[in-house]
Amino acid sequence: MLKRLPIGEQDFAGLVEFNAIYADKTELIYNLSNLSKYVFLSRPRRFGKSLLISTLRYLFEGRKELFKGCWIEDKIDWKPVPVVRIDFTSRSFFRRPLSLAINEMLDDNAERYGVGLTCEDNKNRFAELIKKLYEKTGEKVVILADEYDKPIIEYINEPEHAEENRMILRNFYGVIKACSDTLRFVFITGISRFSKLSIFSELNNLVDISMDRNFAAICGFTKEDLDKYFSEYKDAACGELEISRGELDEKIRFWYDGYKFDGSTHIYNPFSMLNFFAKREFKNFWFESGLPKLLVDFIRENGIDVKELDNAALPEATLNNFDVAKINIKSLMFQTGYLTIAGRTESGKYILNYPNEEVRQSFAAYLVDNFTDQKYEDRDERIMDALKAGDLDGFAAGVNSLLASIPYQIIPKENENYYSSLIYVMLRVMAANITSELSSYHGRADAVIKTKDFIYIFEYKMAPHTSEEGINQIKTQGYADEFMSDPRKKIAVSFVVDREKRQITDFIREEL
């Protein structure tokens, strides 16, 4: 009988009691707990941060019986110490006072240890809780804070409210430095990596392991994890999908691999993998659990050209930082899991791209839906059928119909990049819907779309540019070179969109 899949299980004790699969990370956790007194980790949502926090909690509480068979079982003395868990994942802070929510969490921790708190403000109550736990147990206190930044992220499109919550958090976390003598270990997780001056101004020795190769696999699954802990589920998937193990591994890699938090170690999204093994179909599982609406609203309101997110290059200082007052969308998308490290430039900048097909396809479809105020799949059949048939006039007519149908009221005023972004993501969605045999076209053509009989190399321009410029770019840059041995017809397609007329006004196709 297959071991259970811990879908949605974020409590380590619950996972053990449920007899669910646990990819043993306790050697990394042991190294983490002995690395430094103050440690920080950034990971996207649904990547196992809460399970990691829970595992640390039971480890410090001395619950040895839960770790039977794990690497760490005989490596520590299992002496219990008091643990304060600040869990921002369990509450919504939208339209709710943050200080009130923090005090409730402090009360929960105090009640668990049977101590009373008399101070009124959350900063002094936090200090009081730490002091009383130390005095009651004689042991230094462990603090575990999960998704410290959720009260800010929820208001990312309301800068004034986000800044208000940032100041509350900064004041709250300021207690940690003052209580240093009574603290044993502090571990903080989050989605974003706000600068130390923004939130943790006094923790000047906070060690950030977010991009440390020694801890790259502490959340999520590696290929080795999948082979070791999910082998029987892989066999079951091969049988149901009627494919070989090699073919299964390649499809899993294409859909769910690609996260490289240190720039090299490949990590599979755990939420997506657990759902895939449960349902045995390749589809989007993680995307909607993330922050797509917040990101899309920000992109629309700030007139960002989505095309520039592909193959983006950022210096390390920008990649590792985040400022509420001056948001860098590429940095935010990296920290939230929508972009990942694909390489480095000669000057040392990090190159960012979408990590896998799940994110690439889903983000493009979500953008089209929100840029057109309609579900793209309701309008794309005519366009895709035209491409399959080699009917490029039908393709142009279908695109023009889509553009003409967009209500004027949803088009951001003075947004020169609106149509450029829409066309780009529309091509990306079509490429994904027509074939899974996508070409690696990052930094090359705007899109490469393969059908049974054709390979289309697309380049589009915005007026007053001309379609001749696009055709020349395809030829001079050699966008079609890698496909020349393919027997299908290779067709270069260049068109110009006039944002005022909301139409394709110039169109060239040329067989290569």
C-alpha positions in Angstrom: 0.0 0.0 0.0 1.3 3.4 -1.0 2.3 5.8 1.9 -0.1 8.7 2.1 0.6 12.1 0.4 0.8 15.0 2.8 -1.2 17.4 0.7 -1.9 20.6 2.6 -0.3 19.1 5.8 1.9 21.8 7.4 2.2 20.3 10.9 5.1 17.8 11.3 3.3 15.8 14.1 0.2 15.6 11.9 2.3 14.3 9.0 3.8 11.6 11.2 0.5 10.6 12.7 -1.1 10.5 9.2 1.7 8.1 8.2 2.4 10.4 5.3 5.6 10.6 3.2 8.3 12.9 4.7 11.3 13.8 2.6 13.9 13.8 5.4 15.4 17.3 5.7 16.6 16.8 9.3 20.3 16.8 8.5 19.9 20.3 6.9 17.7 21.3 9.8 20.4 20.3 12.2 23.0 22.3 10.3 20.6 25.2 10.2 20.0 25.2 14.0 23.8 25.3 14.6 24.6 27.8 11.9 23.9 31.1 13.8 21.7 32.5 16.5 19.7 34.5 14.1 18.7 33.0 10.7 16.4 34.1 7.9 15.0 32.2 4.9 13.0 33.5 2.0 10.9 31.1 -0.1 7.7 31.4 -2.2 4.3 30.3 -0.8 3.5 26.6 -0.8 7.2 25.6 -0.6 7.2 24.0 2.8 8.2 26.9 5.0 5.5 26.2 7.5 6.4 22.5 7.7 10.0 23.5 8.2 9.0 25.8 11.1 6.8 23.0 12.6 9.6 20.5 12.4 12.0 22.9 14.2 9.3 23.4 16.9 9.0 19.7 17.7 12.7 19.3 17.5 13.4 22.0 20.1 10.4 20.7 22.2 12.2 17.4 22.5 9.6 15.3 20.7 12.0 12.5 19.8 9.2 10.0 19.1 8.2 12.0 16.1 11.6 11.7 14.4 11.9 7.9 14.5 13.9 6.8 11.4 15.0 10.4 10.6 18.7 11.3 10.2 18.6 13.4 13.4 17.1 10.7 15.6 20.4 9.9 17.4 22.3 13.2 16.8 20.9 15.4 19.6 20.1 15.1 23.3 16.4 16.0 22.9 16.2 18.2 25.9 13.1 20.4 25.6 13.3 24.2 25.5 10.5 26.8 25.3 9.5 27.7 21.8 7.5 30.9 20.7 5.9 30.5 17.4 4.8 33.6 15.6 2.6 32.3 12.8 1.4 34.9 10.3 0.1 32.3 7.9 -2.8 31.4 10.1 -4.5 34.9 10.0 -5.5 37.4 7.4 -4.4 40.9 8.0 -6.5 42.5 5.3 -8.7 45.2 6.9 -7.7 44.0 10.4 -5.5 45.7 12.9 -2.0 44.1 12.9 -1.3 44.9 16.5 -4.4 43.1 17.6 -3.4 40.0 15.7 0.1 40.0 17.1 -1.2 40.2 20.7 -3.5 37.3 20.0 -0.5 35.2 18.9 1.5 36.2 22.0 -1.5 35.2 24.2 -1.7 31.8 22.4 2.0 31.2 23.2 1.7 32.4 26.8 -1.4 30.2 27.4 0.4 27.1 26.0 3.1 27.5 28.7 0.8 28.7 31.5 2.2 32.2 31.9 0.2 35.5 32.1 1.0 38.7 30.3 0.3 42.1 31.8 1.8 44.6 29.3 -0.5 46.2 26.8 1.5 46.9 23.6 2.8 44.0 21.6 6.4 45.0 21.8 6.5 44.9 25.6 4.3 41.8 25.7 6.7 40.0 23.4 9.6 40.9 25.7 7.5 40.0 28.8 6.7 36.6 27.2 10.4 35.8 26.5 11.4 36.8 30.0 8.8 34.8 31.8 9.4 31.6 29.7 13.1 31.9 30.5 12.4 32.3 34.2 9.9 29.5 34.3 11.9 26.9 32.5 15.5 28.0 33.1 16.1 27.4 29.4 16.8 30.0 26.7 13.9 30.6 24.3 13.6 29.7 20.6 11.6 32.1 18.4 10.1 30.8 15.1 8.4 33.4 12.9 6.6 32.1 9.8 5.9 34.4 6.9 6.9 37.6 8.8 6.0 39.7 5.8 2.4 38.6 5.1 0.9 41.7 6.7 2.9 43.8 4.2 2.5 41.6 1.1 -1.3 41.7 1.5 -1.2 45.5 1.1 1.5 45.6 -1.6 -0.8 47.7 -3.8 -1.7 50.1 -0.9 1.7 51.6 0.0 0.5 53.7 2.9 -1.1 50.7 4.7 1.9 48.5 3.8 4.2 51.1 5.3 2.1 51.3 8.5 2.4 47.5 9.0 6.1 47.6 8.2 6.6 50.1 11.1 4.6 47.9 13.4 6.6 44.9 12.5 9.9 46.8 12.8 8.9 47.9 16.3 7.8 44.4 17.3 11.0 42.6 16.0 13.1 45.2 17.8 12.6 43.3 21.0 14.7 40.4 19.8 18.1 42.2 20.0 17.2 43.5 23.5 16.4 39.9 24.7 19.5 38.3 23.2 20.8 37.0 26.6 17.6 34.9 27.0 17.4 33.6 23.4 18.9 30.4 22.1 17.8 30.5 18.4 15.7 32.8 16.2 14.5 31.6 12.8 12.4 33.9 10.5 10.8 32.9 7.2 9.1 35.1 4.6 8.3 35.5 1.0 10.1 38.8 0.4 13.6 39.9 1.5 13.1 43.3 3.0 16.3 45.0 3.8 17.6 44.7 7.4 17.2 48.4 7.8 13.5 48.1 6.8 12.4 45.5 9.3 15.3 44.0 11.2 17.4 47.1 11.8 18.9 45.9 15.1 19.6 42.3 14.0 22.9 43.2 12.2 24.1 39.6 12.6 21.0 38.0 10.9 22.2 35.3 8.5 20.3 35.1 5.3 20.4 31.6 3.8 17.9 32.2 1.0 20.6 31.8 -1.7 23.0 29.7 0.3 23.8 26.5 -1.7 24.2 24.6 1.6 20.5 25.1 2.3 19.1 25.3 -1.2 17.2 22.0 -0.7 15.8 22.7 2.8 12.4 23.4 1.3 10.9 21.6 -1.7 12.0 18.4 -3.4 15.2 17.6 -5.4 15.2 14.9 -8.1 16.9 12.6 -5.6 14.0 13.2 -3.1 11.4 12.3 -5.8 13.3 9.1 -6.7 13.8 8.0 -3.1 10.5 8.9 -1.5 8.0 8.8 -4.4 9.3 5.8 -6.4 6.0 3.9 -6.1 4.0 6.9 -7.0 6.1 7.3 -10.1 5.5 3.7 -11.1 1.8 4.2 -10.6 1.9 7.4 -12.8 3.8 5.6 -15.5 1.2 2.9 -15.6 -1.8 5.2 -15.7 -0.2 7.6 -18.3 1.3 4.7 -20.3 4.8 6.2 -20.5 8.2 5.1 -19.4 10.0 6.3 -16.3 12.4 8.4 -18.4 9.5 10.0 -20.2 7.7 10.7 -16.9 10.8 12.3 -15.4 11.2 14.5 -18.4 7.6 15.7 -18.3 7.8 16.3 -14.5 11.0 18.3 -15.1 9.3 20.3 -17.9 6.2 21.1 -15.8 7.5 21.4 -12.2 11.3 21.7 -12.0 13.3 24.8 -12.5 13.4 26.7 -9.2 17.1 27.5 -8.5 17.3 29.6 -5.4 21.1 29.4 -5.3 21.5 29.6 -9.1 22.3 25.9 -9.5 20.4 23.4 -7.3 17.2 22.3 -9.1 14.1 22.3 -6.8 10.7 20.9 -7.6 7.6 22.7 -6.2 6.4 20.4 -3.4 2.7 21.5 -3.6 2.6 20.8 -7.3 4.4 17.5 -7.0 2.1 16.1 -4.3 -0.9 17.1 -6.3 0.5 15.6 -9.4 1.1 12.2 -7.7 -2.4 12.3 -6.3 -4.2 13.2 -9.6 -1.6 11.9 -12.1 -2.2 14.6 -14.7 0.0 17.5 -15.8 -1.7 20.8 -15.0 -1.4 23.9 -12.9 -1.6 23.3 -9.2 0.6 25.9 -7.5 0.0 29.1 -9.5 -3.4 30.0 -8.2 -2.2 29.5 -4.6 0.3 32.2 -5.0 -0.1 36.0 -5.5 -1.2 36.4 -9.2 -3.8 39.1 -8.7 -1.5 41.3 -6.6 1.2 41.0 -9.2 -1.0 41.5 -12.2 -2.7 44.6 -10.6 0.8 46.0 -10.0 1.9 45.3 -13.6 -1.3 46.9 -15.0 -1.3 50.0 -12.7 2.4 50.7 -13.3 2.5 50.2 -17.0 5.2 47.5 -17.0 6.0 45.7 -20.3 5.6 42.0 -19.5 8.1 41.2 -22.3 10.8 42.7 -20.2 10.3 40.1 -17.5 11.6 37.4 -19.7 15.4 37.0 -19.6 15.6 39.9 -17.1 19.0 40.8 -15.6 19.4 42.1 -12.1 22.4 42.8 -9.9 22.5 40.8 -6.7 21.8 43.8 -4.4 18.5 44.4 -6.2 17.6 40.7 -6.4 18.1 40.3 -2.6 16.2 43.3 -1.5 12.7 44.7 -1.5 11.5 48.1 -0.7 7.8 48.9 -0.1 8.2 52.5 -1.2 10.0 51.5 -4.5 9.0 48.1 -5.7 11.1 46.3 -8.3 8.7 44.0 -10.0 11.4 41.6 -11.2 12.8 41.2 -7.7 9.3 40.7 -6.3 8.5 38.1 -8.9 11.8 36.2 -8.1 11.1 36.3 -4.3 7.5 35.1 -4.8 8.5 32.2 -7.1 7.3 33.5 -10.5 10.8 34.0 -11.8 13.9 32.1 -10.9 17.7 32.3 -11.6 18.5 31.0 -15.1 22.2 32.1 -15.2 24.5 35.0 -14.8 25.9 37.7 -17.2 29.6 38.3 -17.7 29.2 41.3 -15.4 27.8 39.1 -12.6 24.1 40.1 -12.9 21.6 37.3 -12.4 19.4 36.4 -15.4 15.8 35.6 -14.4 13.2 33.5 -16.3 10.1 31.6 -15.6 11.0 28.4 -13.7 8.8 25.9 -15.6 5.8 25.3 -17.8 3.3 25.5 -14.9 4.3 29.1 -14.0 5.1 30.2 -17.6 1.8 29.0 -19.0 -0.4 30.0 -16.1 1.0 33.4 -15.6 0.6 34.2 -19.3 -3.1 33.0 -19.3 -3.8 34.9 -16.1 -2.4 38.1 -17.6 -4.5 37.7 -20.8 -7.6 37.1 -18.8 -7.0 40.3 -16.7 -5.8 42.4 -19.6 -8.9 41.6 -21.7 -11.6 41.2 -19.0 -12.5 37.8 -20.4 -11.3 34.2 -20.3 -8.8 33.7 -23.1 -9.9 30.1 -23.8 -13.4 31.5 -24.7 -11.8 33.4 -27.7 -8.7 31.5 -28.7 -10.0 28.5 -30.7 -10.3 30.5 -34.0 -6.8 31.9 -33.7 -5.2 28.5 -32.8 -7.1 26.6 -35.5 -5.9 29.1 -38.0 -2.2 28.5 -37.1 -2.7 24.8 -37.2 -4.1 25.1 -40.7 -1.4 27.5 -41.9 -4.0 30.3 -42.2 -2.1 33.4 -41.2 -4.8 35.8 -42.5 -7.2 34.0 -40.1 -4.7 34.4 -37.3 -4.5 38.1 -37.9 -8.3 38.4 -38.1 -8.6 36.5 -34.9 -6.1 38.7 -33.1 -7.9 41.9 -34.4 -11.2 40.5 -33.2 -9.8 40.0 -29.7 -8.2 43.4 -29.6 -11.4 45.1 -30.7 -13.4 43.4 -28.1 -11.5 44.8 -25.1 -13.6 47.3 -23.2 -12.0 50.8 -23.2 -12.6 51.2 -19.5 -10.2 48.4 -18.5 -7.3 49.8 -20.6 -5.0 51.8 -18.2 -4.7 55.4 -19.3 -1.3 56.5 -20.6 0.0 53.0 -20.5 2.1 52.6 -23.6 3.1 49.0 -22.7 -0.5 47.6 -22.4 -0.8 46.3 -25.9 2.8 45.2 -26.1 2.3 43.1 -22.9 -1.1 41.7 -24.1 0.3 40.5 -27.5 3.3 39.0 -25.9 1.4 36.9 -23.3 -1.2 36.0 -25.9 1.5 34.4 -28.1 2.8 32.6 -25.0 -0.6 31.2 -24.2 -1.1 30.0 -27.8 2.3 28.4 -27.8 1.4 26.4 -24.7 -2.1 25.5 -25.9 -1.1 24.3 -29.3 1.8 22.1 -28.4 3.8 21.0 -25.4 6.9 20.8 -27.6 7.9 24.4 -26.8 11.1 25.8 -28.0 13.6 27.5 -25.6 13.1 30.9 -27.1 14.1 33.1 -24.1 16.1 36.0 -25.4 15.3 35.1 -29.0 12.0 35.4 -30.9 8.9 36.8 -29.2 7.4 33.3 -29.6 8.1 30.0 -31.4 4.8 28.1 -32.0 5.0 24.5 -33.3 2.1 22.7 -34.9 2.0 19.4 -36.7 3.0 20.9 -40.0 4.5 24.3 -39.2 7.0 26.1 -37.0 6.2 29.8 -36.6 8.8 32.3 -35.5 7.0 35.4 -34.3 8.3 38.9 -33.9 5.9 41.8 -33.3 6.4 45.5 -33.1 4.3 48.5 -31.9 3.6 51.3 -34.3 5.3 53.4 -35.7 7.8 50.5 -36.2 7.3 48.3 -39.3 6.9 44.6 -39.9 10.0 44.7 -42.1 12.0 45.4 -39.0 10.7 42.3 -37.4 11.4 40.1 -40.4 14.9 41.4 -40.6 15.4 40.8 -36.9 14.3 37.2 -37.3 16.8 36.7 -40.1 19.8 38.6 -38.9 19.5 37.2 -35.3 19.2 33.6 -36.6 16.0 32.9 -34.7 15.1 29.9 -37.0 18.6 28.4 -37.1 18.0 25.7 -34.5 14.9 24.4 -36.4 16.5 24.0 -39.8 16.8 20.3 -39.6 13.1 19.9 -38.7 11.1 18.8 -41.7 8.2 21.1 -40.9 7.7 24.4 -42.8 9.5 27.3 -41.0 7.5 30.5 -41.3 8.7 33.9 -40.1 5.8 36.1 -39.0 6.1 39.8 -38.2 3.3 42.2 -37.5 2.7 45.6 -36.2 0.0 46.6 -33.6 -1.3 50.1 -33.6 -2.4 50.9 -30.0 -4.7 53.7 -31.1 -6.6 51.7 -33.7 -6.4 48.5 -31.6 -5.6 46.5 -34.7 -2.8 44.7 -36.5 -2.0 47.3 -39.2 1.1 45.8 -40.9 1.7 42.1 -41.5 4.4 40.0 -43.2 4.9 36.3 -43.4 7.9 34.6 -45.1 8.8 31.0 -45.5 12.4 30.3 -44.4 
